[in-house]
């Protein structure tokens, strides 16, 4: 198990930079609750997730998530929107969805989403939603049917018949966009516009600032996306202040919600941007010369919160707006979706 207890560096960053920024009540819209055992790939111990969550967080429970939140954000009351980890290749979807629902039910006010793949039909999805109480869908690009997941369109991994079902039920859809140009890709922009208009009852959350880990992507897309009434954005894992500034400014801070991307958030490192690229910098994957400074890394979550704060300062977010960013917007979204799903399904 990863040692996530704060050291003196972390404590200094929290006390000096973040404690006055994070409100007392927080709703995290992007948390993964899972078991490593749901990764059914024979080579999983040498696969891409093995050095990170496979090694450090092989089983995530609500109790562990609460423990980490208490350590990293002391004194805060927190609920979450949680969903499984989308293991590429062979994944135990039934086990994953049952597990996250059971764990989420232990946290009053929290909710879960169902992990889906393109081959699921309506009956299968509806049965799982009824059984688990999930209020939305979590598709992922690794399940894309186009043969090239890094260039997949939205409907390559969330087929339109599933979107139509989400529209009828009023579901949340947590969308991690694909394509190397991310949200700035013209096809992504046109698909978001078309699908949000055609299916107005779907509640879209575009994860990771619409997958804009750097400012350039959302800067190019924001003018087209601003004003969409059923599209929101989460801040999970984005560590560049300019990207948050561009998001707040471009689409409006009232459409943005805090997400941790746990169990990535408690790991030490930072998502860094360069050129038209971004990548995860950790304690073990660099050859930087750091003898001139304190070379220790803090949590990804703290780097993200630093970026959120600096971006908020640049656009002048006041306390009421920060409270909405961290809690109010997400709380209303989840409560409204829960009520609509219950009414549509007769429960």
Buried (B, 14 or more C-beta within 10 A) or exposed (E): EBEBEBEEBBEEBBEEBBEEBBBEBBBBBBBBBBBBEBBEBEEBEEBEBBEBBBEBBBBBBBEBBBBBBEBBBEEBEBBBBBBBBBBBEEBBBBBBBBBBBBBBBEBEEBBBBBBBBBEBEEEEBBEBBEEBBBBBBBBBBBBBEBEEBEBBBBBBBBBEBBBBBBBBBBBBBBBBBBBEBBBBBEEBBEBBBEBBEEBEBBBBBBBBBBBBBBBBBBBBBBEBBEEBEBBBBBBBBBBBBBBBBBBBBBBBBEBBBBBBBBBBBBBBBBBBBEEEEBEBBBEEEEEEEEEEEEEEBBBBBBBBBBBBBBBBEBBEBEEEBBBBBBBBBBBEBBEBBBEBBBEBBEE
